[in-house]
Amino acid sequence: MEQNRPLTLLVCALGGEGGGVLTEWLVDIARHAGYAAQSTSIPGVAQRTGATTYYLEVFPVPLAQLGGKRPVFSLSPVPGALDAIVSSELLETARQIGNGMSAPLRTLVISSSARIFTTAERMEPGDGRADAQRLLDVVKAFSREHHVFDMNAIARDSGTVVSAVMLGAIAGSGMFPFPRDAYEHVVRGGDAGAPDKIGKMAAASLRGFAAAFDAVSAPRAQAAFVSSVLAGDTNDAPPPASALPADLARRFPPAVHDMLTLGHARVLDYQDAAYAALYTERLGRVLNAERAADPAGAHGFAITREAARWLALWMAFDDIVRVAALKGRASRAQRVRQEVRAGDEDIVKVYDHFKPGAAEFAALLPPSLSRRVTAWDRGRQARGLAPWALPLKVGSHSVFGMASLRLLASLRWLRRRGSRFAEEQALIERWLAAVETGTREAWALGHELALCGRLIKGYGSTNERGKDNLLHVTDHLAAQPGVTPAERALAVAAARTAALADDAGKALDAALVEHGAPARPIKAQPIRWMKRKPTGGA
């Protein structure tokens, strides 16, 4: 610790995480301990709305020892001259390092391993997530010391906000010359009394503070934690294979068990045991084809693993019954209460807004009725009217609202009789048939076709577009006459990559034409409608 310059800290927090409160705490701690301190905030909208940085300087010598002199502070951080960076989100940490804020020989970096995905990541048709491993490598390479742990998990378990956890991490690092009691005193709101005399929010903040303090102040335990993070040991690991029914564990190789466990549970929760049995029967066909192409399992049954993943997601397609089931779950109510930090005695009211249209209702009707409803709605639009929709506002906190959601969720038996269910099953069979046939021709071709399942995502027009793209690829590239399986595998991979990179589909059309397949047919654009303003008479 140099005695002739301030200690510098940059705090990076997202909107609503209490970064301003954290900065006020630190300034209060410094001043009550007799040290000069200054803070500034830099509001901004980086990748997410409300991302803000807070800059703090603390002179490490008490004012009483300066002989009447006063330090001069800076208003903004200088790249490469920071003593510490504390961040509540991993990509924000890497972004500040990319701005040159962290010096490898000087800066302590404390970061949460949690991710809040950016707008750019969410906009990607494919998997647009930044690689967490690479972000961690950046933190490690550009810091003299680093502590990475899941601050959000600690805040959630403690019932507090992440700012209290960040304060505990700062205290545990020992970068400021303040005792632990000084930090805890300000968290209590200045009340140094017994723990049972302080408020519930302060008690929760102290729990989060203590957990983060221990995580950073125990370097050996922290080093083991960072090693486990870098090795991919996170809380998002799939459930153990023992959760898989014994008969399925015998039928499928161990390399598939983790993905099969998740897929089977999802489909079973979505519909019923018979539907889950159909899922495993379909997956068994893919496994038989892969065993024929790769008897020794040299590729780790990757085709069956990918099919297990994307088949489960496709079979559990979203509809109004599914939405009602998810909104009516007790776990969802608990999550909402945690998000708003409601106490046991607090009343929380939740209003869910639905606007199901004619297409959503027609999906649950038999094909003949479904066609009539769809034609009626198209006729409305042709006359310049808006697409029909039923706006609903359901108070899921009330008995009537929850009963309405449960009633709608209980209509899953109607799903099997609906027109969309039959359509989805037919499309699924077309994709699986292409995967089976391609796998028996060449393992690489089957693998690329199985990976095409990731094109199916979202709902509404996004979902329909993904299905059209997938089926066009399988119909025109998977079985091209006169083309070797290896060449077809490369063509399928190129088309899939293009479809995921360009939501408009221009890149996909170019890739299709390049590999000898026709571009996708141009579909009629939906009718645009607008309300006419009444015109006045003469």
C-alpha positions as CSV (number, residue, x, y, z in Angstrom):
1,M,0.0,0.0,0.0
2,E,1.5,3.3,-1.1
3,Q,1.0,6.1,1.3
4,N,1.2,9.0,-1.2
5,R,-1.7,8.1,-3.6
6,P,-5.3,7.1,-3.2
7,L,-6.6,3.6,-3.4
8,T,-8.7,3.3,-6.6
9,L,-11.7,1.1,-7.1
10,L,-14.1,0.7,-10.0
11,V,-17.5,-0.9,-9.3
12,C,-19.5,-2.3,-12.2
13,A,-23.2,-3.0,-11.6
14,L,-26.2,-3.4,-13.7
15,G,-29.4,-1.5,-13.3
16,G,-31.3,-2.2,-10.1
17,E,-28.4,-4.0,-8.4
18,G,-27.7,-1.3,-5.9
19,G,-24.4,0.0,-7.1
20,G,-25.2,3.4,-5.9
21,V,-26.0,2.1,-2.4
22,L,-22.7,0.1,-2.4
23,T,-20.7,3.3,-3.2
24,E,-22.5,5.3,-0.5
25,W,-21.7,2.5,2.0
26,L,-18.0,2.6,1.1
27,V,-17.8,6.4,1.4
28,D,-19.6,6.3,4.8
29,I,-17.3,3.6,6.1
30,A,-14.2,5.6,5.0
31,R,-15.4,8.9,6.5
32,H,-16.5,7.3,9.8
33,A,-13.1,5.6,10.0
34,G,-11.4,9.0,9.6
35,Y,-10.3,8.6,5.9
36,A,-10.8,11.0,3.0
37,A,-12.9,9.5,0.2
38,Q,-14.7,10.5,-3.0
39,S,-17.0,8.7,-5.4
40,T,-18.4,9.5,-8.8
41,S,-20.8,7.6,-11.0
42,I,-20.9,7.2,-14.8
43,P,-24.4,6.2,-16.0
44,G,-24.6,4.5,-19.3
45,V,-26.5,2.0,-21.4
46,A,-23.8,-0.5,-22.5
47,Q,-25.0,-3.9,-23.6
48,R,-27.9,-3.7,-21.1
49,T,-30.3,-1.0,-20.0
50,G,-29.0,0.7,-16.9
51,A,-25.3,-0.5,-16.8
52,T,-23.5,1.9,-14.5
53,T,-20.0,2.2,-13.2
54,Y,-19.0,3.8,-9.9
55,Y,-15.5,5.1,-9.2
56,L,-14.2,5.4,-5.7
57,E,-10.9,6.8,-4.3
58,V,-9.8,6.5,-0.7
59,F,-6.6,8.0,0.7
60,P,-5.0,5.3,2.8
61,V,-3.7,7.7,5.5
62,P,-6.2,9.0,8.2
63,L,-6.9,12.7,8.0
64,A,-5.7,13.1,11.5
65,Q,-2.2,12.2,10.3
66,L,-2.0,14.5,7.4
67,G,-1.3,17.7,9.4
68,G,-4.2,19.7,7.9
69,K,-3.5,18.7,4.3
70,R,-6.2,17.3,2.1
71,P,-5.7,14.9,-0.8
72,V,-6.8,15.8,-4.3
73,F,-9.0,13.1,-6.0
74,S,-9.8,12.3,-9.6
75,L,-13.3,12.4,-11.1
76,S,-12.9,9.4,-13.4
77,P,-10.8,6.2,-13.6
78,V,-7.6,6.1,-15.5
79,P,-7.0,2.9,-17.6
80,G,-4.2,0.8,-16.1
81,A,-4.2,2.8,-12.8
82,L,-6.9,0.9,-10.9
83,D,-6.2,-1.0,-7.7
84,A,-9.3,-3.1,-7.9
85,I,-12.3,-3.8,-10.1
86,V,-15.5,-5.3,-8.6
87,S,-18.2,-6.4,-11.0
88,S,-21.5,-8.2,-10.6
89,E,-21.5,-9.8,-14.1
90,L,-18.8,-11.7,-15.9
91,L,-19.1,-10.1,-19.3
92,E,-19.1,-6.6,-17.8
93,T,-15.9,-7.5,-16.1
94,A,-14.3,-8.6,-19.4
95,R,-15.6,-5.4,-21.1
96,Q,-13.9,-3.2,-18.5
97,I,-10.7,-5.2,-18.9
98,G,-11.1,-4.7,-22.7
99,N,-11.2,-1.0,-22.1
100,G,-7.8,-1.2,-20.5
101,M,-8.9,-0.6,-16.9
102,S,-7.1,-3.6,-15.4
103,A,-3.3,-3.8,-15.2
104,P,-2.0,-7.4,-14.9
105,L,0.7,-6.4,-12.3
106,R,-1.6,-4.1,-10.3
107,T,-5.3,-4.7,-10.4
108,L,-7.3,-7.0,-8.2
109,V,-10.4,-8.3,-10.0
110,I,-13.4,-9.5,-8.1
111,S,-16.2,-10.7,-10.3
112,S,-19.4,-12.7,-10.3
113,S,-19.4,-15.7,-12.5
114,A,-23.1,-15.1,-13.2
115,R,-24.2,-14.0,-16.7
116,I,-27.1,-11.7,-17.6
117,F,-27.2,-12.1,-21.4
118,T,-26.8,-9.0,-23.5
119,T,-29.3,-7.9,-26.2
120,A,-26.8,-8.8,-28.9
121,E,-26.5,-12.4,-27.4
122,R,-30.3,-12.8,-27.3
123,M,-30.7,-11.5,-30.9
124,E,-28.6,-14.3,-32.5
125,P,-30.8,-16.9,-34.2
126,G,-28.3,-19.5,-33.0
127,D,-26.4,-19.7,-29.7
128,G,-25.1,-16.2,-29.4
129,R,-23.8,-16.5,-25.8
130,A,-20.3,-15.4,-25.1
131,D,-17.9,-18.2,-24.2
132,A,-17.7,-18.1,-20.3
133,Q,-14.4,-20.0,-20.5
134,R,-12.8,-17.3,-22.6
135,L,-14.1,-14.6,-20.3
136,L,-12.6,-16.3,-17.3
137,D,-9.3,-16.6,-19.2
138,V,-9.3,-12.8,-19.8
139,V,-9.9,-12.2,-16.1
140,K,-7.1,-14.5,-15.1
141,A,-4.6,-13.0,-17.7
142,F,-5.2,-9.4,-16.9
143,S,-5.3,-9.3,-13.1
144,R,-2.6,-9.6,-10.4
145,E,-5.2,-11.5,-8.3
146,H,-8.7,-12.6,-9.1
147,H,-11.7,-13.9,-7.2
148,V,-14.6,-15.3,-9.2
149,F,-17.8,-16.7,-7.6
150,D,-21.5,-16.6,-8.2
151,M,-22.6,-13.4,-6.4
152,N,-26.2,-13.8,-7.6
153,A,-26.5,-17.2,-6.0
154,I,-25.2,-15.9,-2.7
155,A,-27.6,-12.9,-2.9
156,R,-30.5,-15.2,-3.7
157,D,-29.7,-17.7,-0.9
158,S,-29.3,-14.9,1.6
159,G,-32.5,-13.0,0.5
160,T,-30.6,-9.8,-0.2
161,V,-29.3,-7.8,-3.1
162,V,-26.0,-8.2,-4.9
163,S,-24.6,-4.9,-3.6
164,A,-24.3,-6.4,-0.1
165,V,-22.5,-9.4,-1.5
166,M,-20.1,-7.1,-3.4
167,L,-19.4,-5.2,-0.2
168,G,-18.5,-8.4,1.6
169,A,-16.1,-9.3,-1.3
170,I,-14.4,-5.9,-1.0
171,A,-14.1,-6.3,2.8
172,G,-12.7,-9.8,2.4
173,S,-10.1,-8.6,-0.1
174,G,-8.5,-6.3,2.5
175,M,-7.8,-3.6,0.0
176,F,-9.1,-0.9,2.3
177,P,-7.7,-0.2,5.8
178,F,-11.0,-0.8,7.5
179,P,-11.9,-3.5,10.0
180,R,-14.8,-5.9,9.3
181,D,-16.8,-4.3,12.1
182,A,-16.8,-1.0,10.2
183,Y,-18.4,-2.6,7.1
184,E,-21.0,-4.5,9.2
185,H,-21.9,-1.3,11.1
186,V,-22.9,0.6,8.0
187,V,-24.9,-2.4,6.7
188,R,-26.9,-2.4,9.9
189,G,-27.7,1.2,9.2
190,G,-25.6,2.4,12.1
191,D,-27.4,0.1,14.6
192,A,-24.7,-1.9,16.4
193,G,-27.2,-3.7,18.6
194,A,-27.9,-7.4,18.8
195,P,-28.8,-9.2,15.5
196,D,-32.4,-9.7,16.6
197,K,-32.8,-6.0,17.0
198,I,-32.0,-5.1,13.4
199,G,-34.5,-5.2,10.5
200,K,-35.0,-8.2,8.2
201,M,-33.4,-6.6,5.2
202,A,-30.3,-5.6,7.2
203,A,-30.1,-9.2,8.6
204,A,-30.3,-10.6,5.1
205,S,-27.6,-8.2,3.8
206,L,-25.3,-9.2,6.7
207,R,-25.8,-12.9,5.6
208,G,-24.8,-12.1,2.1
209,F,-21.9,-9.9,3.3
210,A,-20.6,-12.7,5.5
211,A,-20.8,-15.3,2.7
212,A,-18.9,-13.1,0.2
213,F,-16.4,-12.1,2.9
214,D,-15.5,-15.8,3.5
215,A,-15.4,-16.6,-0.2
216,V,-12.7,-13.9,-0.8
217,S,-10.8,-14.0,2.5
218,A,-10.1,-17.7,2.2
219,P,-7.6,-17.8,-0.7
220,R,-7.1,-21.5,-0.7
221,A,-10.8,-22.2,-0.9
222,Q,-11.3,-19.5,-3.4
223,A,-8.5,-20.9,-5.6
224,A,-10.2,-24.3,-5.6
225,F,-13.5,-22.7,-6.5
226,V,-12.0,-20.8,-9.5
227,S,-10.4,-24.0,-10.7
228,S,-13.7,-25.8,-10.6
229,V,-15.3,-22.9,-12.6
230,L,-12.6,-23.1,-15.2
231,A,-13.1,-26.8,-15.4
232,G,-16.8,-26.3,-16.2
233,D,-18.1,-27.4,-12.8
234,T,-21.1,-25.0,-12.4
235,N,-24.5,-25.1,-10.8
236,D,-26.1,-25.7,-14.2
237,A,-24.8,-29.3,-14.4
238,P,-27.4,-31.8,-15.5
239,P,-29.0,-34.1,-12.9
240,P,-27.2,-37.4,-12.3
241,A,-27.9,-40.3,-14.5
242,S,-29.5,-42.1,-11.6
243,A,-32.6,-40.0,-12.2
244,L,-33.1,-41.9,-15.4
245,P,-35.6,-44.9,-15.3
246,A,-33.7,-48.2,-15.0
247,D,-35.1,-49.6,-18.3
248,L,-33.9,-46.5,-20.2
249,A,-30.5,-46.6,-18.5
250,R,-30.1,-50.2,-19.9
251,R,-31.3,-49.3,-23.4
252,F,-29.2,-46.3,-24.0
253,P,-25.4,-45.9,-23.6
254,P,-24.0,-43.9,-20.6
255,A,-22.8,-41.2,-23.0
256,V,-26.5,-40.3,-23.7
257,H,-27.9,-40.6,-20.2
258,D,-27.5,-36.9,-19.0
259,M,-29.2,-35.5,-22.1
260,L,-31.8,-38.3,-22.2
261,T,-32.7,-37.6,-18.5
262,L,-33.4,-34.0,-19.2
263,G,-35.3,-34.7,-22.4
264,H,-37.4,-37.5,-20.9
265,A,-38.4,-35.4,-17.9
266,R,-39.3,-32.4,-20.1
267,V,-41.6,-34.4,-22.4
268,L,-43.2,-36.3,-19.4
269,D,-43.9,-33.0,-17.7
270,Y,-45.2,-31.5,-20.9
271,Q,-47.8,-34.2,-21.8
272,D,-47.9,-37.7,-20.2
273,A,-46.1,-41.0,-19.9
274,A,-47.3,-42.2,-23.4
275,Y,-45.8,-39.1,-25.0
276,A,-42.5,-39.6,-23.1
277,A,-42.5,-43.2,-24.3
278,L,-42.9,-41.9,-27.9
279,Y,-39.9,-39.7,-27.3
280,T,-37.7,-42.6,-26.2
281,E,-39.0,-44.8,-29.1
282,R,-38.0,-42.1,-31.6
283,L,-34.7,-41.7,-29.9
284,G,-34.2,-45.5,-30.0
285,R,-34.5,-45.4,-33.8
286,V,-31.8,-42.8,-34.1
287,L,-29.6,-44.9,-31.7
288,N,-30.0,-48.0,-33.9
289,A,-29.0,-46.1,-36.9
290,E,-25.9,-44.7,-35.2
291,R,-24.9,-48.1,-33.9
292,A,-25.1,-49.4,-37.5
293,A,-22.9,-46.5,-38.7
294,D,-20.5,-46.5,-35.7
295,P,-20.6,-50.0,-34.0
296,A,-17.8,-49.2,-31.6
297,G,-19.2,-45.9,-30.5
298,A,-16.0,-44.0,-31.4
299,H,-17.9,-40.7,-31.7
300,G,-19.5,-41.0,-28.2
301,F,-23.0,-41.4,-29.7
302,A,-23.0,-37.7,-30.5
303,I,-25.9,-38.1,-33.0
304,T,-28.2,-39.6,-30.4
305,R,-27.2,-36.9,-27.8
306,E,-28.0,-34.1,-30.2
307,A,-31.3,-35.8,-31.2
308,A,-32.2,-36.2,-27.5
309,R,-31.7,-32.5,-27.0
310,W,-33.5,-31.1,-30.0
311,L,-36.2,-33.7,-30.1
312,A,-37.3,-33.0,-26.6
313,L,-37.5,-29.2,-27.3
314,W,-39.5,-29.7,-30.5
315,M,-41.9,-32.2,-28.9
316,A,-42.6,-29.8,-26.0
317,F,-43.6,-26.9,-28.3
318,D,-45.2,-23.8,-26.8
319,D,-48.9,-23.3,-26.8
320,I,-51.5,-21.6,-24.6
321,V,-51.8,-24.7,-22.4
322,R,-48.1,-24.8,-21.8
323,V,-48.0,-21.1,-21.0
324,A,-50.8,-21.5,-18.4
325,A,-49.1,-24.5,-16.8
326,L,-45.9,-22.6,-16.3
327,K,-47.5,-19.5,-15.0
328,G,-49.7,-21.5,-12.5
329,R,-46.8,-23.4,-10.8
330,A,-46.0,-22.8,-7.2
331,S,-42.3,-22.5,-8.0
332,R,-43.0,-19.6,-10.2
333,A,-44.9,-17.8,-7.4
334,Q,-41.9,-18.4,-5.1
335,R,-39.5,-17.1,-7.8
336,V,-41.5,-13.9,-8.2
337,R,-41.5,-13.3,-4.4
338,Q,-37.8,-13.8,-4.3
339,E,-37.3,-11.4,-7.3
340,V,-39.3,-8.6,-5.6
341,R,-37.7,-9.5,-2.2
342,A,-41.0,-9.9,-0.5
343,G,-41.0,-10.9,3.2
344,D,-43.2,-13.7,4.6
345,E,-45.8,-11.1,5.7
346,D,-45.8,-9.1,2.5
347,I,-48.7,-9.3,0.0
348,V,-47.6,-9.7,-3.6
349,K,-50.1,-9.3,-6.5
350,V,-49.2,-10.7,-9.9
351,Y,-51.2,-9.9,-13.0
352,D,-50.5,-11.9,-16.1
353,H,-51.4,-10.5,-19.5
354,F,-52.5,-12.9,-22.2
355,K,-53.5,-12.1,-25.8
356,P,-54.1,-15.4,-27.5
357,G,-55.1,-15.0,-31.1
358,A,-57.2,-17.1,-33.5
359,A,-54.1,-19.2,-34.5
360,E,-53.5,-20.2,-30.8
361,F,-57.1,-21.3,-30.3
362,A,-57.3,-23.0,-33.7
363,A,-54.2,-25.0,-32.8
364,L,-56.2,-26.9,-30.1
365,L,-59.2,-27.6,-32.4
366,P,-59.6,-30.5,-34.8
367,P,-58.3,-29.9,-38.3
368,S,-61.7,-29.1,-39.9
369,L,-62.6,-26.6,-37.2
370,S,-59.1,-25.2,-37.2
371,R,-59.2,-24.4,-40.9
372,R,-62.5,-22.6,-40.5
373,V,-61.3,-20.4,-37.6
374,T,-58.1,-19.6,-39.5
375,A,-60.0,-18.7,-42.7
376,W,-62.4,-16.5,-40.7
377,D,-59.5,-14.6,-39.2
378,R,-57.8,-14.2,-42.6
379,G,-61.1,-12.8,-43.9
380,R,-61.1,-10.2,-41.1
381,Q,-57.6,-9.1,-42.0
382,A,-58.5,-8.9,-45.7
383,R,-61.2,-6.4,-44.8
384,G,-58.6,-4.2,-43.1
385,L,-59.3,-5.4,-39.5
386,A,-56.7,-6.4,-37.0
387,P,-56.0,-10.1,-36.4
388,W,-58.5,-11.3,-33.8
389,A,-57.1,-11.7,-30.3
390,L,-58.6,-12.1,-26.8
391,P,-56.9,-9.8,-24.4
392,L,-56.9,-11.2,-20.9
393,K,-55.6,-9.9,-17.6
394,V,-55.4,-12.7,-15.0
395,G,-54.6,-12.0,-11.4
396,S,-52.7,-15.2,-10.6
397,H,-52.5,-14.2,-7.0
398,S,-56.2,-14.6,-6.6
399,V,-58.2,-17.8,-6.3
400,F,-60.2,-17.0,-9.5
401,G,-57.0,-16.2,-11.4
402,M,-55.1,-19.2,-10.3
403,A,-58.2,-21.4,-10.9
404,S,-58.4,-20.1,-14.5
405,L,-54.7,-20.9,-15.1
406,R,-55.1,-24.4,-13.7
407,L,-58.2,-25.0,-15.8
408,L,-56.5,-23.9,-18.9
409,A,-53.4,-26.0,-18.0
410,S,-55.7,-29.1,-17.5
411,L,-56.6,-29.0,-21.2
412,R,-53.5,-30.8,-22.2
413,W,-55.7,-33.8,-23.1
414,L,-57.1,-31.5,-25.8
415,R,-53.7,-31.0,-27.3
416,R,-53.5,-34.4,-28.9
417,R,-56.8,-33.8,-30.7
418,G,-55.6,-30.4,-32.0
419,S,-54.5,-29.6,-35.5
420,R,-51.1,-28.3,-34.5
421,F,-50.2,-31.4,-32.6
422,A,-50.7,-33.5,-35.7
423,E,-48.8,-31.1,-37.8
424,E,-45.8,-31.0,-35.4
425,Q,-45.6,-34.7,-35.2
426,A,-45.6,-35.1,-39.0
427,L,-42.8,-32.5,-39.3
428,I,-40.8,-34.2,-36.5
429,E,-41.0,-37.5,-38.3
430,R,-39.7,-36.0,-41.5
431,W,-36.7,-34.6,-39.7
432,L,-36.0,-37.9,-37.9
433,A,-36.3,-39.9,-41.1
434,A,-33.7,-37.7,-42.7
435,V,-31.4,-38.1,-39.6
436,E,-31.8,-41.9,-39.7
437,T,-31.3,-42.2,-43.4
438,G,-28.3,-39.9,-43.4
439,T,-26.7,-41.7,-40.4
440,R,-26.9,-45.0,-42.1
441,E,-25.2,-43.5,-45.2
442,A,-22.4,-41.8,-43.3
443,W,-22.0,-40.8,-39.7
444,A,-20.9,-37.2,-40.5
445,L,-24.1,-36.6,-42.6
446,G,-26.4,-37.9,-39.8
447,H,-24.6,-35.8,-37.3
448,E,-25.0,-32.6,-39.3
449,L,-28.7,-33.4,-39.8
450,A,-29.2,-34.0,-36.1
451,L,-27.6,-30.6,-35.4
452,C,-30.2,-29.0,-37.6
453,G,-32.7,-29.5,-34.8
454,R,-31.4,-26.3,-33.3
455,L,-33.1,-24.3,-36.1
456,I,-36.4,-25.0,-34.3
457,K,-36.9,-22.3,-31.6
458,G,-39.1,-19.5,-30.4
459,Y,-42.8,-19.3,-31.2
460,G,-45.0,-17.7,-33.8
461,S,-43.4,-16.6,-37.0
462,T,-39.9,-17.4,-35.7
463,N,-40.8,-21.0,-35.0
464,E,-42.5,-21.4,-38.4
465,R,-39.5,-19.9,-40.2
466,G,-37.2,-22.3,-38.4
467,K,-39.2,-25.3,-39.4
468,D,-39.4,-24.2,-43.0
469,N,-35.6,-23.7,-43.1
470,L,-34.9,-27.1,-41.5
471,L,-37.2,-29.0,-43.8
472,H,-35.9,-27.2,-46.9
473,V,-32.4,-28.2,-45.9
474,T,-33.2,-31.8,-45.3
475,D,-35.4,-32.1,-48.4
476,H,-32.9,-30.6,-50.9
477,L,-29.4,-31.1,-49.4
478,A,-29.6,-34.4,-47.4
479,A,-30.4,-36.6,-50.4
480,Q,-28.9,-34.9,-53.5
481,P,-28.4,-37.4,-56.3
482,G,-24.9,-37.8,-57.5
483,V,-23.3,-36.1,-54.5
484,T,-21.2,-38.0,-52.0
485,P,-22.3,-38.2,-48.3
486,A,-19.3,-36.2,-47.3
487,E,-20.1,-33.4,-49.6
488,R,-23.7,-33.4,-48.5
489,A,-22.6,-33.2,-44.9
490,L,-20.6,-30.1,-45.7
491,A,-23.5,-28.6,-47.5
492,V,-25.9,-29.2,-44.7
493,A,-23.4,-27.7,-42.2
494,A,-23.0,-24.6,-44.3
495,A,-26.7,-24.1,-44.7
496,R,-27.4,-24.5,-41.0
497,T,-24.6,-22.1,-40.1
498,A,-26.0,-19.5,-42.6
499,A,-29.6,-20.0,-41.3
500,L,-28.4,-19.3,-37.7
501,A,-26.3,-16.3,-38.7
502,D,-29.0,-14.4,-40.7
503,D,-32.5,-14.2,-39.4
504,A,-33.7,-12.7,-42.7
505,G,-32.6,-15.8,-44.6
506,K,-30.5,-14.2,-47.3
507,A,-27.4,-16.0,-46.2
508,L,-29.3,-19.3,-46.2
509,D,-30.6,-18.8,-49.7
510,A,-27.1,-18.0,-50.9
511,A,-25.7,-21.2,-49.2
512,L,-28.5,-23.3,-50.7
513,V,-27.8,-22.1,-54.3
514,E,-24.1,-22.4,-53.8
515,H,-24.5,-26.1,-53.0
516,G,-26.9,-26.9,-55.8
517,A,-30.2,-26.6,-54.0
518,P,-33.1,-24.2,-54.8
519,A,-33.6,-21.1,-52.7
520,R,-36.6,-21.1,-50.4
521,P,-39.9,-20.2,-52.0
522,I,-41.0,-16.6,-51.4
523,K,-44.0,-16.6,-49.1
524,A,-46.8,-14.1,-49.2
525,Q,-46.3,-11.3,-46.7
526,P,-49.0,-11.0,-44.0
527,I,-51.6,-8.3,-44.6
528,R,-50.7,-5.1,-42.9
529,W,-53.6,-3.3,-41.3
530,M,-54.1,0.1,-39.7
531,K,-57.0,2.0,-38.2
532,R,-58.5,4.7,-40.3
533,K,-59.1,8.1,-38.9
534,P,-62.6,9.4,-39.5
535,T,-62.7,12.1,-42.1
536,G,-64.8,15.2,-41.5
537,G,-67.5,16.4,-43.9
538,A,-67.7,19.6,-45.8
